[in-house]
Amino acid sequence: MKFLLIYPKWEKLDRQTRFILPPHGPVVMAAALPADVEVQFIDENVEPLDVNTDADFVGISTMLTAQVKRSWEIADAFRARGIKVICGGIATMLHAEEFEKHADSVFLGEAEGRMEQVFDDFRAGGLQKIYNYMQNFPPIESVGPARRSILNRELYNYRGVQMVDLFHASRGCRFNCYPCCVRFLGGRSFRPRPFDKVVEELAGIDNNRLFIVDNSLAQDREWEMELFKEMIPLKKKWCAHPIEDDDKVLDLAAQAGAWFVYQTIFDSSDFIRDRVKRYHDHGIAVEGSILLGLDYHTEDYIKRWMDFLLEIELDMAEFTILTPFVHTRTFDDLHHEGRIFSYDWSNYTCGKVVFQPKLMTPEKLQEMYYYCWDRFYEEEPANYKMFKMLKKVMDKEKADGTYKPRVRK
């Protein structure tokens, strides 16, 4: 059986560096497929999709809300040819009822241990309209290595530099952040993978540079420290979301190859100043994640905030606009208050204003978004700042013998 798995294209942030990372959802889902299924994978962000391609069955993996409408277009095109389509992924779970109108089947939840039933039903002509495993999680021990062999690795490099591979050591999140939908998708419980499974997968990834995509590593101090101890011999270099603000943890993270972290910068407090300094003291770079458009943000506040961001010497910064994704507290509040003026999911890129801010006009917030990107990268462009970060990790790789030359096209 030929199964065509598609990852739809999506619009990147206007000022963002134009590199493409290999997607994680499709390779995790592909690992759960029956062994006799032949998989062809197309990532529309790096290669064209021909909707006339032959396939017995089509799967569409949709991670981002901004991909939703393109997913529907693709599904409609294949179904018009009489080919069955199943949709899954994060954005499918968030917009399940809408996806039902465009797909023969909708898969909700985590894939491990569930794909055999789906394909048995397909072969028998009894594909179910919905496979709903939301909040019914498979045993975390059943999560094995992702199937990265479906990727065309040559397509994921930027100016000759191999992009990072994505990897996860845990699922779920015990936090309940205002703009985040993880509590709906992965539950409020922290679900760490067994260390032997983590090490097995890490050791099998033929790429020294990784992005650990866990929602936050700072969820269980003892687990976090043990994870880093296990990672030290592998000599991988990695970036991640926040790490525990603790010297012992940060020291182990640095030894384990922490390259940089994505750290939310939510204000201009001494706490944030010290947080960034502690990362730097341990040789870990910081890419600030700055969310614009909260109810207390004014034009003056954002400009003073920008002064602070430059002062604390972030290595890089990514600016986004508060976006009311469904199944978040942000959506619930703004929808209830009648402040959302666009429900066109293609605009939900985190770079476009789709709601009425409290203390400024939508136009002013959009203007301040561009102001922040331009101001932060005024003296050193994003490409140059990224090169400086890459240079540091290359020096570490040369020191421990893991450096690989540039990719040659």
N, C-alpha and C positions, 0 to 999 in steps of 0.2 A: 504494500500500500504506500502511495506517495502522499505525504502530508506536507503541505506548503505552509510554513509558519512565517507570518509577516509582522514587522514592527513599523508602524506608520511614521511618516515624516512629521516634524513639528517645528515651530518657529522659535529660534533661540532669542535671548535678550539682545536688544539692539547693540549695546556696547560690549557684549561678551566676546572673549576670544573665540575664534571660529574653529574649535576642535570638536571632534565627536568621540564620545566614549562608547565602547561596546555595551549594549544594554544587558541588564542583569535578569530581568523577568523571563525573557525567552529562553535563556540557557538553563535557568532553574526548571522551567516547565518542561523543556526538552529532555532533561534528565529523568523525568517521571514517566516518559512515554514507553509503551510496550517495546520490547527489543526488536520485533519484526517490522516496526514502522520506519520507513525511509523518510528522512526529514530534509527538506530544502528550506533554508532560512534566507529571507530577504529583509535587510534593514534599509528602508527607503531613505534614510538620512545619509547613506553613503553609496547607494546604488539604485538604479531605476527598477521599478516594478512593472512588469507586463501583466496586465489583468487577463490576458489570453493564455497565460501559462497553463500547461496541463497539470492537473492535480486531482486526486481522488477526494481529498478532504482539505479544507483550508482553516487555519487557525490564525486569529489576529490578537496579538498581545499589545494591550494599550495601557501604558503607564500613566501618561499625563492627560489632564483635562483638555489641554490644547491639541491633543491628538484625536479627540473623540470624533469630530465631524469627518476627518479624513478616514478614520476607521469605518465609519458608516458608508462612505463612498466606496471603499474597497469591498466591503461586505456586499453591498447592493450589486456591484459589478459582477462578482463571482456567482451570486445567487441567480442573477439574470441568465447565467449560462447553465443553471441547473446544478451547480456545485454546492454542496453543503458547507456552511460556515459556522464555526464555533468561536466565540469571543471570550477573552479572559483578561486578567491583569487588574492593576489597581484602579484605573479609571473606569473599567467595566464594572467593578464592584460599586464604585461611587454613583454610577449612572445606569444601574442595572435595568430599570424599567424602560429607559430610552433604547438601550441596546437590544432589548427583546424585539423591538420593531424592525431591526435590521439584520438579525442573526437567526439561524436555525436553532442554535443552542447558545446559552450563556453559562459560563462556568464561574462560580463565585467561591473564593476561598483559596486555600493552599493546595498544590497539586499532588504532593507525595501520596502514593497509595491509591489515588483516585482515577488515574488515566486509563487503567485497564478496563474499568467499567464503561467509561465513555466510549472507548474504541470497540468494545464488545457490542454496545448498543448501536453504534454506527454501522458495524458490519451486519447486524441483524435487522437493520432498517428501523430501529426503534430509538433513535437519538432523542433524548429528553430535551424539552424546551429549556429547563433550568436544572443545573446541578448546583445546589446551594449548600456549601460547607462553611459558610460564614460562622465564625466563633466556634467551629467544630474542628479544631486544629489537629493535624496528624502528630504522632509522637515526634518530638524534636530529634530523637535518636534516628528517625528514619530519613532525615535530611542528609543526603550524600553529596558528593561533588557535583557541581553544575557541569552541564555538557557544553563546554566551550569549543569543542571541535566543530560545532555548526557555524562558527564565526569565520569569516574571511579576514584573517588577521592583517593582511596587507592594507586593508581599507581603513584601519584604525591607527593612523599615525599622523602627526602634525609636524610638517616641515622636517620629515625624516626621523622624528622622535616617536617611538612606540608609546601609545597611550596606555594608561593604567588599566589593569583588569579589575572588575568589581567582584567583591567577595563579602559574605556575611557570616559572622560568628554567633549571632543570636537573632531572635525574632521577638516581636512584641515590645511594648514600652510601658513602664510604670508611670510615666509622666502624662500630663494632659494639657499640652501647650495650646494656647488660644487659637492659632491659625492652622493647627495640625489635625489630620484625620486618622492618624495611626490608631487611636483608641477604637475607632470603628473597624478598621481593617485588620489589625493584628492583635487586638485585645490589650487590656491594661496590665497584663502579667508579663514580666520579663522572662523569656524562654531561651536560655543559653544552650548552645550545642555542646555536646561532650567534647572535651579537649582533644581526644584522639581523632575524632571526625574532623575537627578544625585543622589539626596539623596535617592529616592525610590530604585534605584538599589543598591547603597552602603549598605543601611540598610538591604537589602534582601540577601546579600552575607554572607554565613556562614563561614567566614574566616576573622580573624582580620588583616591579612597581605596581602597587595595588591601591585600590580605594575600598576601605572597609565601610560598607554602606549601612551598618547597624544604625538605628535611629539615634542612639547615644551609647557610647561605651561606659559612661559614668552612671551605671545603674546598680552595680554590686561591687564594692571595693575589692573584696577578696577574690571574686571571680576575675575581675579586671587584672589584678596583679598576677594571678596564676596564668591567665591568657598570655600576658606579655612575657612571662618567664618561658612559656612553651614556645613562643615565637622567636626568641633570641637566637637559637641555633640556625634558624632558617635564613637569616640575613636578608629578609625582605625589607623594602622601603615602602612606606605606606602613608596615606592620608586618611582621615576619619572625621567624624563628628566629635563633639566634645569628649575630653578625657577628664577623669576625676581631678579636682584641684587639690592635689596632695603631692608633696615632694617625692615620697617613696613611689607613688604610682607614676608620676611624670618621669622619674629617673629610669624606672623599668621600661616605660614606653619608649624613651629615647634609645635605650639599649636594644629594644626589640625592633627598632627601625622607623620610629615615628618621624615622618618627613614634615608634614604640616597638618593642622586641624582647621576645620570649618567651625568657627566660634561665633555664636550669636552675640552681637554687640547691641544690647538693648537700651543702654543709656551712657552717660558720660561720667559715671561714678568712679571712685577710687577702687571699688571692687573690680570693675572691668579693667582699669589701668593695671592693677596688680596681677590680674588673671593673665593678661597678655604678656606682662613682664616675666611671669613665672614660666610660661611656655618658652619664651626666648632664652631665659636662663638655662633651660635644659636643651637648647639647640633645636627646638621645634618651632617652625615657622607658623604664622597665623594668617588665615584668610578670613577676614571679618564678614559675617553675614548680617546685613543691615536691612531691616524691614521698615519701610516708609509708609505713613498713612494712618497710624494709630490715632485715637481720638484726641490725644494731647499734643499731637504734632502741629506746629505752626511753621511758617516759612522761616522765622527767626530762630526757632528751636533747631530746625534742620541745619541751618547755616552754622550755628554754634556747635552743633554735634559734629559737623564736618571738620571744624577746627580741631576738635578733640581727636577724631580719627587719624588725622595727619600727625598730631602731636604724639600719639602712642606708638607710631611707627608700625602700623600693620604692614605685613608683607604684601598682601593683596586685599581687595575688598570686592564683594558682590552686593549690589544694591537691588532690592526688589520692592515692589509695591504690594501692600496688603491685598490679598486676593481671597474672596469668600468662597473657597471650595466647599462643595456640598458635604454634609456630615462633619462639619467643623462648628465650633462655637461661634466663629466669625460669621459664617453663613447664617446660622440661626439668629444671631443678634441683628445683623444688617438686613436680612430678609424681613424679619419681624418689624423692624423700624421703617421699612419701605425705602431703604437707602440704596439698594442695588438697582442700577438703571440698565445693565446689560446682562442678559443670560445667554449671550452668544459665546459658547464654550471656546471658540477659537481665540477669543480675546483674553482668556484666562491663562496668560503666559507669565504672570508675575512682573510684566513690564508695561502693563496697560491699566489705567484706572477704570474700574467697572462699577464704582459705588460713589456715593456722595460723602466726602470726608466731613468731619465735624467742624474744623476750624479753618478750612480753606476751600477754594473751588476745586473741582476735578482737574481743571486746566492748570491750576497752580501746582497741584500735587504732581501732575505729569511733568511740568516744567522743573520742579525740584528734583525729580528722579534723574533727569538728564544732567541737571546741575551737579548732583553728587558724583555721578560717573565721571563727568568732565573735570571736576575739581580734584578728585582724588588722583586721577591719572594725568593731571596737567603737566607735571614736571618729568614723570617717568611713565611712559605708555605701558599698558597692560602687558604687551608682549615682552617688554624689557624686564618688568618686575617678575614675570613668570620665568624668564631666562635666568635671573639671579637665583630664584628658588631652585630651578633645575640644576644650576651650576653647583649649589651646595650639596644636593643629593648625589650628583655625579662624583664629587670629591669623596663623599662617604663610600660610594660604591668602589671607587678605585682603591681606597684604603683597605677595604675588606675583600677585594678580589672579585666582586660581583658585577663590575661595570661591563656593559655590552656596547659595542660601537653603534653608531646611528644606523637606522634602517635605510637601506638603499633601494630606491624604486627602479 
